[in-house]
Each structure stands twice: as structure tokens, then as C-alpha cells.
Amino acid sequence: RRTRVESVRLGPMKLCWKLLVLAFSLRAITLEQAVQEALQKHPLLAVSQSRIESSTGKLQQARLRPNPLFVYQTEDFRTWQSPGHRFWQDADHFFYLQQTFETASKRARRVDVAQANERRAAIELTLQKQTIAARVRAAYWDAVGAKAREKMLREAYQNLDAVTEYHRVQVREGAMAEADLLRVELEELKILLLANAAGVDAQKALIVLQREMGRNSIEALELELPIDQSAPGVPAANLDRALEQRAEAQLARQIIEVAGAQLQLEGALAKPNVDGVTGYKRSKNFDTVIWGVQTQLPIFNRNEGNIASAGAEERLAKNALVATEALIRNEYAGALTELELRREQLTKSVLPLRSRAQEINRLAREAYRLGGADLLRVIDALRNLLDTEQLYIEAQLALRQAEAAVQTAMGVLP
């Protein structure tokens, strides 16, 4: 009987678990280290950085002045009639330069728009970092919870294995019915299967964590932060600080600045520029100087459409800021409320329930050892303990995730 049970214990799932353990060399990592690595190496950040470089190039271009225009023109050129045409003496030749002089500070307005867009790109990078940090925190705590469930089940399996061995000795000595041994072995196998499944879930959670960290290759990780310990850096509640640090609010305010700068630029573009012309003319062997100015007459086009569009964009941006700040306030209040509820649930409900389940399990095993209780009561107490431990892990995980949500709502970055 024991040989058959041992062969089941070393079945495919346990073998798979051993292969997974042997395949990896574990390396411990904290939550802060995971977030720092993601913020340094995540591929998405390179995309945002490229946007900043692009906006920097546009700012450089906005600072440049209009190029001058060189013109050569000839008139009275012919190749027929008599006497023959003398090109340099008979034709009129014009050599002149034309330079555009921008009015209404158009160049300064373009620079303002480019600088505002550059700052917007930098804020978008910060927003990307905050998003990545939030996803890494959530994935980290999911992995910690999965590892905690696996550890709990394997400890339960080891404890029950000692009970099973005690029953085998009693059966060999004829002091106990074999049916009780079968019940214990069956319960032991159930816990083993649950532990193996929890091990697979833990490995999957670690893979998800490394994917959120932006790693190109998957390694084995050992998570240092236990599930019953809060992560460092959970900020104190401060709504004004949240509105200041959240990149969504910063971006909404910056979009208003971009829209305002664009509106001023469109207003400046409605003013016509002045082109100055100066040069040299040779006509009939006479050398003369030419000069002049030209400008557009704003009769049909005063840039009204672009000005109206820019004004609408500015109003849209202001409304978007109001909506964004309202959303941040709601997320902030919701995160704080959830944190308090999760903490209260853990301290007032789950922890007392866990203590009772542990005490009931201890009393049932002691009574069974003394002959004052049957095996079914011991198994039932063990199942209740496992269920309670599962509730405890879920409550701790929910509390840790609530703390991470507060960090996200506050816009915390390392």
C-alpha cells in the first residue's frame, strides 16, 4: 500500500514541479528593485524617449529664421531678327535677394508651441513610468500571493505527511483500521495536488511579473517581501499632492498650455509678413540698383478658421483638465476607502478567524492523539484551517494591492 501511494506522490505533477525548480537558479528581488528595473529598461520607455527627441528637433527648427531667396531674371531675350542679339548688352538682367521679415513675433510664437510640446512629451514619459510602476506593483503582489499559497499548501502537506506516517505505523502494528490510513493518504494526495497546482500558478505569476518589468528573457526569481509586510514608500494621504504628482493632471495642464500657445501662433499668422527685395539690374549697358517690398493683403484669408479651431482646442483642454482632476479625486478617495476597509477586514475578521482555526486544528489533533476524537474531525479541522489560511492570504494580498493602489493614486515613483 505504501509503495503504491509513494508512486502516486512521485507522479507527473510532482516531477514537473521538480523539473521547474531545477531549471532555475533563484535570485531574490524586492518590490523596489523590480520597479526600478522596469523604469530603467522597459522598451516602452524608449518609445516615449524618442518622442522627446523628436519634439526637441522641432524646437530647434522653430528657432530658425526664414531663408533668403536669391533670384536671377532676364528680360528682352531673343534669337531672331537683325541685327543679332547681344545677350549681355541687349537683354535686361536682374540679380536680387528677397528676405521675409516675420511680423507679430511669429518666430517667438512657434518657439512657444515647440517648447510646450517638448514639455508635453516629457510629461507623457512620466505618465508611462507611472503606468509601468503601477502594473509592476500589482504583478509583484500577485506573485507574492501565489508563492504564499504554494508555501502554505506545502507546509500543510509536510505536516500531514507526519500524521500519515503515524497511521502507517499504527496499521502495521494492528492498532488502527486500514480505512483510516486510506482517508489520511487520500487527504494528503489532495493537498499535494493543490500544492503542485499552486506551484504552477506561482511560476506563471513570476513570468507575468517579468513581462511587466519589460524583460526580454525569463529568469527564476525569489521574492523577498513577504505578503504580511507592507512595501516601503506608501505615502500619507494628501489630495493636493496627488493632483500635483499624477502625470494625468500634469499632462492635462500642459495640453492647455500647448493649446494656448497654438492659439497665439494662429493669431500671429493672421498678420501678413513683409518681404524686402534688393539687388542689381543691368539694362542696355547701364548698371542700376533695385529695391522694393511686398506683402500680402489680408482680404480673403485672415486665418479665421485656424484661430477658431485653436480656440476650441483650448476650451476642450480646459474641460479635459476638470474631468481629469475629478477622476483623480475619485480614484484617490476610492483607494483610501478600500485601504481602510481591507485593513479593518484583516484585523477584525480574518486574523481572529485564523487564530480560532489554528486552535481548533490543534485541539482536534491533540484529542485524536489521546483517543477523544475520530479521524474525520481531524480531517475536517485541517480543511477548515486550510480554508482559513487561504482567506488570510487573500486578505493580506488585497491589503497589499490596496496599498499599491494608493501609491498609484498618489503618482508615486521611486
C-alpha positions as CSV (number, residue, x, y, z in Angstrom):
1,R,0.0,0.0,0.0
2,R,2.8,2.4,0.9
3,T,4.6,1.7,-2.3
4,R,1.6,2.5,-4.4
5,V,1.0,5.8,-2.6
6,E,4.6,6.8,-2.9
7,S,4.4,6.1,-6.6
8,V,1.4,8.4,-6.9
9,R,3.3,11.1,-4.9
10,L,6.1,11.0,-7.5
11,G,3.6,11.4,-10.3
12,P,3.8,13.7,-13.3
13,M,2.8,16.8,-11.4
14,K,5.4,16.4,-8.7
15,L,8.0,15.5,-11.3
16,C,7.0,18.6,-13.3
17,W,7.5,20.7,-10.2
18,K,10.9,19.3,-9.5
19,L,12.0,20.0,-13.1
20,L,10.8,23.6,-12.8
21,V,12.7,24.0,-9.6
22,L,15.9,22.5,-11.0
23,A,15.6,24.5,-14.2
24,F,16.0,27.9,-12.5
25,S,18.6,29.4,-10.3
26,L,16.8,31.6,-7.9
27,R,17.7,35.3,-7.5
28,A,15.9,37.4,-4.8
29,I,14.4,40.7,-5.8
30,T,12.4,43.3,-3.8
31,L,9.4,45.3,-5.0
32,E,11.5,48.5,-5.2
33,Q,14.2,46.7,-7.2
34,A,11.5,45.3,-9.6
35,V,10.0,48.8,-10.1
36,Q,13.5,50.4,-10.6
37,E,14.5,47.8,-13.2
38,A,11.2,48.4,-15.1
39,L,11.7,52.1,-15.1
40,Q,15.3,51.8,-16.4
41,K,14.9,49.0,-19.0
42,H,11.3,48.8,-20.2
43,P,11.1,49.0,-24.0
44,L,8.0,51.3,-23.9
45,L,10.1,54.0,-22.2
46,A,12.4,54.1,-25.2
47,V,9.4,54.9,-27.4
48,S,8.5,57.9,-25.2
49,Q,12.1,59.0,-25.1
50,S,12.1,59.1,-28.9
51,R,9.1,61.3,-28.8
52,I,11.1,63.7,-26.6
53,E,13.9,63.7,-29.0
54,S,11.5,64.4,-31.9
55,S,10.0,67.4,-30.1
56,T,13.5,68.7,-29.3
57,G,14.2,68.6,-33.0
58,K,11.0,70.5,-33.8
59,L,12.0,73.1,-31.2
60,Q,15.4,73.5,-32.9
61,Q,13.6,74.0,-36.2
62,A,11.2,76.6,-34.7
63,R,14.1,78.8,-33.6
64,L,15.4,79.1,-37.2
65,R,14.7,82.2,-39.3
66,P,13.3,82.2,-42.8
67,N,16.0,81.7,-45.5
68,P,16.7,84.5,-48.0
69,L,15.6,84.0,-51.6
70,F,18.1,84.6,-54.5
71,V,16.5,85.5,-57.9
72,Y,18.1,85.9,-61.3
73,Q,15.8,87.1,-64.0
74,T,16.4,88.2,-67.6
75,E,14.2,90.1,-70.0
76,D,14.2,91.1,-73.7
77,F,16.0,88.0,-74.7
78,R,15.6,86.9,-78.4
79,T,17.3,84.7,-81.0
80,W,15.8,86.2,-84.2
81,Q,15.7,89.4,-86.3
82,S,18.7,91.6,-87.3
83,P,20.9,92.8,-86.1
84,G,21.9,89.8,-84.0
85,H,21.1,89.7,-80.3
86,R,23.9,90.5,-77.9
87,F,22.8,88.8,-74.7
88,W,24.8,90.8,-72.1
89,Q,24.2,94.2,-73.8
90,D,20.7,93.9,-75.2
91,A,18.9,91.9,-72.5
92,D,17.9,93.2,-69.1
93,H,19.4,91.2,-66.2
94,F,18.2,91.2,-62.6
95,F,20.1,89.8,-59.6
96,Y,18.4,90.4,-56.3
97,L,17.8,88.9,-52.9
98,Q,14.5,88.6,-51.2
99,Q,14.2,88.2,-47.4
100,T,11.0,87.6,-45.5
101,F,10.6,89.6,-42.3
102,E,8.1,88.0,-40.0
103,T,5.7,90.2,-38.1
104,A,3.7,89.8,-34.9
105,S,6.5,87.8,-33.3
106,K,5.7,84.6,-35.3
107,R,9.1,83.1,-34.6
108,A,8.7,83.5,-30.8
109,R,5.2,82.1,-31.0
110,R,6.5,79.0,-32.9
111,V,9.2,78.5,-30.2
112,D,6.5,78.7,-27.5
113,V,4.5,76.0,-29.2
114,A,7.6,73.8,-29.7
115,Q,8.7,74.2,-26.1
116,A,5.2,73.4,-24.8
117,N,5.1,70.3,-26.9
118,E,8.6,69.3,-25.7
119,R,7.4,69.6,-22.1
120,R,4.3,67.6,-23.0
121,A,6.5,64.8,-24.4
122,A,8.4,64.8,-21.1
123,I,5.2,64.5,-19.1
124,E,4.0,61.7,-21.3
125,L,7.2,59.8,-20.4
126,T,6.4,60.4,-16.7
127,L,2.9,59.1,-17.3
128,Q,4.3,56.0,-19.0
129,K,6.6,55.4,-16.0
130,Q,3.7,55.7,-13.5
131,T,1.7,53.3,-15.5
132,I,4.5,50.8,-15.7
133,A,5.2,51.2,-12.0
134,A,1.5,50.5,-11.1
135,R,1.5,47.4,-13.2
136,V,4.7,46.1,-11.8
137,R,3.4,46.6,-8.2
138,A,0.2,44.7,-9.0
139,A,2.1,41.9,-10.7
140,Y,4.6,41.7,-7.8
141,W,1.9,41.3,-5.2
142,D,0.1,38.7,-7.3
143,A,3.3,36.7,-7.5
144,V,3.9,37.1,-3.7
145,G,0.3,35.9,-3.1
146,A,0.8,32.9,-5.4
147,K,4.1,32.0,-3.6
148,A,2.4,32.3,-0.2
149,R,-0.4,29.9,-1.3
150,E,2.1,27.4,-2.5
151,K,4.2,27.7,0.7
152,M,1.1,27.2,2.8
153,L,0.0,24.1,1.0
154,R,3.4,22.5,1.0
155,E,3.7,23.1,4.8
156,A,0.3,21.6,5.2
157,Y,1.4,18.6,3.1
158,Q,4.6,18.2,5.2
159,N,2.6,18.3,8.5
160,L,0.0,15.8,7.2
161,D,2.8,13.5,6.0
162,A,3.9,13.1,9.6
163,V,0.3,12.2,10.5
164,T,0.2,9.7,7.6
165,E,3.4,8.1,8.8
166,Y,2.0,7.7,12.3
167,H,-1.1,6.0,10.8
168,R,1.1,3.6,8.8
169,V,2.9,2.5,12.0
170,Q,-0.4,2.0,13.8
171,V,-1.8,-0.1,10.9
172,R,1.3,-2.3,10.8
173,E,1.0,-2.9,14.5
174,G,-2.7,-3.7,14.1
175,A,-3.7,-0.9,16.4
176,M,-5.7,1.0,13.8
177,A,-8.1,0.2,10.9
178,E,-6.6,0.5,7.4
179,A,-9.6,2.6,6.3
180,D,-8.3,5.5,8.5
181,L,-5.0,5.2,6.8
182,L,-6.6,5.4,3.4
183,R,-8.5,8.5,4.4
184,V,-5.4,10.3,5.6
185,E,-3.5,9.2,2.4
186,L,-6.3,10.5,0.2
187,E,-6.3,13.8,2.0
188,E,-2.5,14.0,1.7
189,L,-2.7,13.4,-2.0
190,K,-5.3,16.1,-2.4
191,I,-3.1,18.6,-0.7
192,L,-0.2,17.5,-2.8
193,L,-2.1,18.1,-6.0
194,L,-3.2,21.5,-4.7
195,A,0.4,22.4,-3.8
196,N,1.6,21.4,-7.3
197,A,-1.1,23.4,-8.9
198,A,-0.2,26.4,-6.7
199,G,3.4,26.0,-7.7
200,V,2.5,26.2,-11.4
201,D,0.4,29.3,-10.6
202,A,3.3,30.8,-8.8
203,Q,5.6,30.3,-11.8
204,K,3.1,31.8,-14.1
205,A,2.8,34.8,-11.8
206,L,6.5,35.3,-11.8
207,I,6.5,35.2,-15.6
208,V,3.8,37.8,-15.7
209,L,5.8,40.0,-13.3
210,Q,8.9,39.8,-15.5
211,R,6.8,40.6,-18.6
212,E,5.5,43.7,-16.8
213,M,9.1,44.6,-15.9
214,G,9.9,44.6,-19.6
215,R,12.4,41.7,-19.5
216,N,13.5,40.1,-22.8
217,S,14.2,36.7,-21.1
218,I,12.5,34.9,-18.2
219,E,14.6,34.0,-15.2
220,A,13.8,32.4,-11.9
221,L,13.0,34.9,-9.1
222,E,12.8,34.7,-5.3
223,L,10.6,37.5,-3.9
224,E,12.0,38.9,-0.7
225,L,9.0,40.9,0.5
226,P,6.5,38.6,2.4
227,I,2.8,39.1,2.0
228,D,2.3,40.2,5.6
229,Q,4.7,43.1,5.3
230,S,3.8,46.4,3.7
231,A,6.1,47.7,1.0
232,P,8.1,50.8,1.9
233,G,7.1,54.1,0.4
234,V,3.3,54.0,1.0
235,P,2.6,57.8,1.1
236,A,0.5,59.7,3.6
237,A,-2.9,60.8,2.3
238,N,-2.7,64.1,0.6
239,L,-5.1,65.0,-2.2
240,D,-3.2,68.2,-3.3
241,R,0.0,66.2,-3.6
242,A,-1.9,63.6,-5.7
243,L,-3.2,66.3,-8.0
244,E,0.3,67.7,-8.3
245,Q,2.2,64.4,-8.8
246,R,-0.2,62.5,-11.1
247,A,1.1,62.7,-14.6
248,E,-2.5,62.7,-16.0
249,A,-3.2,66.0,-14.3
250,Q,0.2,67.4,-15.3
251,L,-0.5,66.3,-18.9
252,A,-3.9,67.9,-18.9
253,R,-2.5,71.2,-17.7
254,Q,0.3,71.0,-20.3
255,I,-2.2,70.4,-23.1
256,I,-3.9,73.7,-22.1
257,E,-0.5,75.4,-22.4
258,V,0.0,73.9,-25.8
259,A,-3.4,74.9,-26.9
260,G,-2.9,78.5,-25.6
261,A,0.5,78.7,-27.4
262,Q,-1.1,77.4,-30.6
263,L,-3.9,80.0,-30.4
264,Q,-1.4,82.8,-30.0
265,L,0.6,81.4,-33.0
266,E,-2.6,81.3,-35.2
267,G,-3.3,84.9,-34.2
268,A,0.2,85.9,-35.2
269,L,-0.1,84.0,-38.5
270,A,-3.1,86.2,-39.4
271,K,-0.8,89.2,-39.6
272,P,0.9,89.4,-43.1
273,N,4.7,89.3,-43.4
274,V,6.8,91.8,-45.3
275,D,9.3,90.7,-48.0
276,G,12.2,93.0,-48.6
277,V,13.9,92.9,-52.1
278,T,17.2,94.5,-53.0
279,G,19.6,93.7,-55.9
280,Y,21.3,94.7,-59.1
281,K,19.9,95.4,-62.6
282,R,21.9,95.7,-65.8
283,S,19.9,97.1,-68.7
284,K,21.4,98.4,-72.0
285,N,24.9,98.6,-70.6
286,F,23.6,100.5,-67.6
287,D,24.1,99.2,-64.1
288,T,21.4,100.1,-61.5
289,V,20.2,99.1,-58.1
290,I,16.7,97.8,-57.4
291,W,14.8,97.5,-54.2
292,G,11.3,97.1,-53.1
293,V,8.9,95.5,-50.6
294,Q,5.9,93.2,-50.9
295,T,3.3,92.0,-48.5
296,Q,0.0,90.0,-48.6
297,L,-3.3,91.9,-48.4
298,P,-5.5,90.1,-45.8
299,I,-8.7,90.5,-47.8
300,F,-9.9,86.9,-48.3
301,N,-7.9,85.0,-45.7
302,R,-7.4,86.2,-42.2
303,N,-6.7,82.7,-40.7
304,E,-10.2,82.8,-39.1
305,G,-10.7,79.0,-39.4
306,N,-7.4,78.1,-37.7
307,I,-7.9,80.7,-35.0
308,A,-11.4,79.3,-34.2
309,S,-10.1,75.7,-34.2
310,A,-7.2,76.6,-31.8
311,G,-9.7,78.4,-29.5
312,A,-11.9,75.4,-29.4
313,E,-8.9,73.1,-28.7
314,E,-8.0,75.4,-25.7
315,R,-11.6,75.2,-24.3
316,L,-11.5,71.4,-24.9
317,A,-8.3,71.1,-23.0
318,K,-9.6,73.1,-20.0
319,N,-12.7,70.9,-19.8
320,A,-10.5,67.8,-20.0
321,L,-8.5,69.1,-17.1
322,V,-11.6,69.4,-15.0
323,A,-12.7,65.9,-15.9
324,T,-9.2,64.5,-15.2
325,E,-8.9,66.1,-11.8
326,A,-12.4,64.8,-10.9
327,L,-11.3,61.3,-11.9
328,I,-8.1,61.6,-9.8
329,R,-10.1,62.7,-6.8
330,N,-12.5,59.7,-7.2
331,E,-9.6,57.3,-7.6
332,Y,-7.8,58.8,-4.6
333,A,-10.9,58.6,-2.4
334,G,-11.7,55.1,-3.6
335,A,-8.1,53.9,-2.9
336,L,-8.1,55.3,0.6
337,T,-11.6,53.8,1.3
338,E,-10.5,50.4,0.1
339,L,-7.3,50.6,2.1
340,E,-9.2,51.2,5.3
341,L,-11.8,48.6,4.6
342,R,-9.1,46.0,3.7
343,R,-7.1,46.8,6.8
344,E,-10.2,46.6,9.0
345,Q,-11.3,43.3,7.5
346,L,-7.9,41.8,8.1
347,T,-7.6,42.9,11.7
348,K,-11.2,42.5,12.9
349,S,-12.3,39.5,11.0
350,V,-9.7,37.4,9.3
351,L,-7.0,37.4,12.0
352,P,-9.4,36.3,14.8
353,L,-10.9,33.6,12.5
354,R,-7.4,32.4,11.7
355,S,-6.5,32.1,15.3
356,R,-9.6,30.1,16.0
357,A,-9.0,27.8,13.1
358,Q,-5.4,27.2,14.3
359,E,-6.6,26.5,17.8
360,I,-9.4,24.1,16.6
361,N,-6.9,22.2,14.5
362,R,-4.5,21.9,17.4
363,L,-7.2,20.7,19.8
364,A,-8.6,18.2,17.3
365,R,-5.2,16.6,16.7
366,E,-4.5,16.5,20.4
367,A,-7.9,14.9,21.1
368,Y,-7.3,12.4,18.3
369,R,-3.9,11.5,19.7
370,L,-5.5,10.9,23.1
371,G,-8.4,8.9,21.7
372,G,-11.0,11.6,22.4
373,A,-11.9,12.3,18.7
374,D,-12.2,10.4,15.5
375,L,-10.2,10.9,12.3
376,L,-13.0,12.7,10.4
377,R,-12.9,15.5,13.0
378,V,-9.2,15.9,12.5
379,I,-9.5,16.0,8.7
380,D,-12.4,18.4,9.0
381,A,-10.4,20.7,11.3
382,L,-7.4,20.5,8.8
383,R,-9.7,21.5,5.9
384,N,-11.1,24.4,7.9
385,L,-7.6,25.5,8.7
386,L,-6.5,25.4,5.0
387,D,-9.6,27.4,4.0
388,T,-8.9,30.0,6.7
389,E,-5.3,30.2,5.7
390,Q,-6.5,30.8,2.1
391,L,-8.7,33.6,3.4
392,Y,-5.8,35.1,5.3
393,I,-3.6,35.1,2.2
394,E,-6.3,36.6,0.1
395,A,-7.0,39.3,2.8
396,Q,-3.3,40.1,3.0
397,L,-3.0,40.2,-0.8
398,A,-6.0,42.5,-1.0
399,L,-4.4,44.8,1.6
400,R,-1.1,44.9,-0.3
401,Q,-2.9,45.6,-3.6
402,A,-4.9,48.4,-1.9
403,E,-1.6,50.0,-0.7
404,A,-0.3,49.7,-4.2
405,A,-3.5,51.4,-5.4
406,V,-2.9,54.3,-3.0
407,Q,0.7,54.7,-4.4
408,T,-0.8,54.7,-7.9
409,A,-3.4,57.3,-7.0
410,M,-0.7,59.5,-5.5
411,G,1.5,59.1,-8.6
412,V,4.4,57.8,-6.5
413,L,7.6,56.9,-8.4
414,P,10.9,55.7,-6.8
